[in-house]
Amino acid sequence: MRALRHALTVLTVGVFSVNLASASSLDTLDTFLKSTQSGRADFTQVVTPPAKAGQASVRSKTSTGQFSFVRPTRFRFDYVKPFVQVIVADGQTLWLYDTDLEQVTARKQAQALGSTPAALVATAADLNALQKEFNLDAQVETDGLQWVQATPKNRESTIQSVRLGLRVDGAHVRLAKLEILDAMGQRSVLSFERFEINPANLGAAQFQFAVPKGVSVIRP
């Protein structure tokens, strides 16, 4: 649940005038937002806490699962290893299910998102929508990826910054990396593989959440 929550607080190609081969990373991000109305990918998440005074090294925690979304209001993270945990945004409510604690936390989605990594990836319609919540800066291309750094405009945000790594594949743009630095100095890196753009069998039905029998529900 710890790594899972930090990932949140702290996820038909159109015709565009930009040439992706020479576009800035901001143009590439805009193309991704406009052309990818839904998506699905496997992910690996590595969470590294900040080093404490006198501490030579810190131990990272790794988890894996699947991420999916349908713009503009639905997404989910299904964590598989090392523990089964679920985050679902169904358009009205943001559900966090911790199977280990046998507990569900439910928040109003509109209040829970805002300046979060999920807003960057799964809910914004275009660059203009993102710029209402974030300052966006194009960065140097590295590791074959085009990078954009997003800094929340809200000074009370629980994250310091998010870096998005985008891979251009012909006419397609796929999300490859998310690097999240939260307000406490914890770093979370999500790497995405087998990213499907606009999969035909992904719709609203996949983003419904039913509270398991016997599980307590907390509504902060």
C-alpha positions in Angstrom: 0.0 0.0 0.0 2.9 2.3 0.7 4.5 2.1 -2.7 1.1 2.0 -4.3 -0.1 5.3 -2.8 3.1 7.1 -3.6 2.7 6.2 -7.2 -0.6 8.1 -7.2 -0.1 11.1 -5.0 3.4 11.5 -5.6 -1.2 6.8 -14.3 -6.8 5.5 -33.0 -3.7 7.7 -34.0 -4.8 11.1 -35.3 -3.2 13.2 -38.0 -1.0 16.0 -36.6 1.1 18.7 -38.2 4.2 18.0 -36.1 6.9 15.8 -37.5 7.6 13.4 -34.6 11.1 12.7 -35.8 12.0 16.4 -35.1 9.4 17.4 -32.6 10.2 18.8 -29.2 9.3 16.6 -26.3 6.4 18.9 -25.5 5.0 18.3 -29.0 5.5 14.6 -28.5 3.6 14.7 -25.2 0.8 16.6 -26.8 0.6 14.0 -29.5 0.5 11.2 -26.9 -2.3 12.9 -25.0 -4.4 13.5 -28.1 -3.8 10.2 -30.0 -4.0 7.8 -27.0 -7.6 7.8 -25.8 -7.0 4.5 -23.9 -4.0 2.4 -23.1 -2.8 -0.7 -21.3 0.7 -1.8 -20.2 2.7 -4.0 -17.9 4.8 -2.0 -15.4 7.6 -2.4 -12.9 7.8 0.1 -10.1 10.9 0.7 -8.0 10.4 2.9 -4.9 13.5 4.3 -3.2 13.2 6.2 0.1 15.4 9.2 0.9 18.7 8.3 2.7 18.8 9.2 6.4 21.6 11.0 8.0 24.7 8.8 8.2 23.0 6.1 6.1 25.4 4.8 3.4 22.7 3.2 1.2 19.0 2.6 1.1 16.9 -0.4 0.1 14.5 0.0 -2.8 11.3 -1.9 -3.1 10.1 -3.4 -6.4 6.6 -4.3 -7.5 5.0 -5.3 -10.7 1.5 -5.2 -12.3 -0.7 -3.8 -15.0 -1.8 -0.2 -15.7 -4.7 0.7 -17.9 -6.8 3.9 -18.6 -9.6 5.4 -20.6 -9.6 9.1 -20.9 -10.7 11.4 -19.3 -11.8 9.8 -16.0 -10.9 6.2 -15.7 -7.7 4.4 -14.9 -6.5 1.5 -12.7 -3.3 0.0 -11.3 -3.4 -3.7 -10.6 -0.4 -4.7 -8.5 0.4 -8.4 -8.7 3.8 -8.8 -6.9 4.9 -8.8 -4.2 1.4 -8.1 -3.0 -2.0 -7.9 -4.7 -3.2 -4.3 -4.4 -5.6 -2.3 -6.6 -6.2 1.4 -7.4 -9.3 2.1 -9.5 -10.7 5.5 -10.7 -14.2 4.8 -12.0 -15.0 8.4 -13.0 -16.6 9.3 -9.6 -14.6 7.5 -6.9 -11.0 6.7 -6.4 -10.7 3.3 -4.8 -7.6 1.9 -3.1 -7.8 -1.7 -2.1 -5.2 -3.2 0.2 -5.7 -7.0 0.3 -3.2 -7.4 3.1 -5.1 -5.1 5.4 -8.5 -6.2 4.0 -9.3 -2.5 3.7 -10.7 -0.2 1.0 -10.2 3.6 1.0 -12.7 5.5 -1.1 -12.3 9.2 -2.0 -14.1 11.5 -4.4 -12.1 11.3 -7.5 -12.3 15.0 -8.4 -10.7 16.0 -5.1 -8.1 13.2 -5.0 -6.4 13.8 -8.4 -5.4 17.3 -9.4 -1.6 17.6 -9.6 -0.9 13.9 -9.6 1.0 11.6 -12.0 -2.4 10.1 -13.0 -3.5 13.5 -14.2 -0.4 13.7 -16.4 -0.9 10.3 -18.0 -4.5 9.3 -18.0 -6.9 12.2 -17.5 -5.6 15.2 -19.4 -6.9 15.8 -22.9 -4.1 17.9 -24.2 -1.1 20.0 -23.3 -3.3 23.1 -22.4 -5.2 21.0 -19.9 -1.9 19.9 -18.2 -0.5 23.4 -18.1 -3.4 24.4 -15.8 -1.9 22.1 -13.1 1.8 21.8 -14.0 4.8 23.8 -15.3 6.1 21.7 -18.2 9.7 21.7 -19.3 11.2 19.9 -22.3 14.4 18.1 -21.4 17.3 16.5 -23.4 16.6 13.2 -25.1 18.3 10.3 -23.4 18.2 6.5 -23.6 16.1 6.8 -26.8 13.3 8.6 -24.9 12.0 12.1 -25.1 11.6 13.6 -21.7 9.3 16.2 -20.1 9.5 17.4 -16.5 6.3 18.4 -14.8 6.3 20.5 -11.7 2.9 21.1 -9.9 1.8 24.7 -9.6 0.0 23.9 -6.4 2.6 24.4 -3.7 0.8 22.1 -1.3 1.1 19.2 -3.7 2.4 15.9 -2.3 4.9 15.6 -5.2 7.9 17.7 -6.1 8.1 16.7 -9.8 7.4 14.1 -12.4 9.5 13.2 -15.4 7.8 11.4 -18.3 9.8 9.4 -20.8 8.1 9.0 -24.2 9.1 6.6 -26.9 8.4 7.6 -30.5 7.7 4.5 -32.7 6.8 5.8 -36.2 3.5 7.5 -36.0 2.9 6.2 -32.5 4.0 7.6 -29.1 4.2 5.3 -26.1 4.7 6.0 -22.4 8.0 4.3 -21.4 8.9 5.8 -18.0 7.5 7.8 -15.1 9.9 9.2 -12.5 8.1 10.6 -9.5 9.8 12.6 -6.7 7.5 13.2 -3.8 7.5 15.9 -1.2 9.3 13.7 1.3 12.2 13.0 -1.1 11.0 9.5 -2.0 11.6 8.5 -5.6 9.3 6.1 -7.5 10.2 5.0 -11.0 7.7 3.1 -13.2 8.9 1.4 -16.4 6.2 0.4 -18.9 6.4 -2.5 -21.3 4.1 -3.9 -24.0 2.2 -0.6 -24.1 -1.0 -1.0 -26.1 -2.5 2.1 -27.7 -6.3 2.3 -27.9 -7.0 -1.5 -27.3 -10.3 -2.5 -28.8 -11.4 -4.6 -25.8 -10.8 -1.9 -23.1 -13.8 0.1 -21.9 -15.7 1.5 -19.0 -16.7 -2.0 -17.7 -13.0 -2.7 -16.8 -13.0 0.2 -14.4 -15.8 -0.8 -12.1 -14.9 -1.7 -8.5 -17.0 -3.9 -6.2 -16.0 -3.9 -2.6 -15.1 -7.5 -1.6 -17.4 -9.1 1.0 -16.2 -8.6 4.6 -13.7 -5.8 3.7 -14.0 -2.5 5.6 -14.4 0.8 3.7 -12.9 4.0 4.8 -14.1 7.3 3.4 -11.8 10.1 4.5 
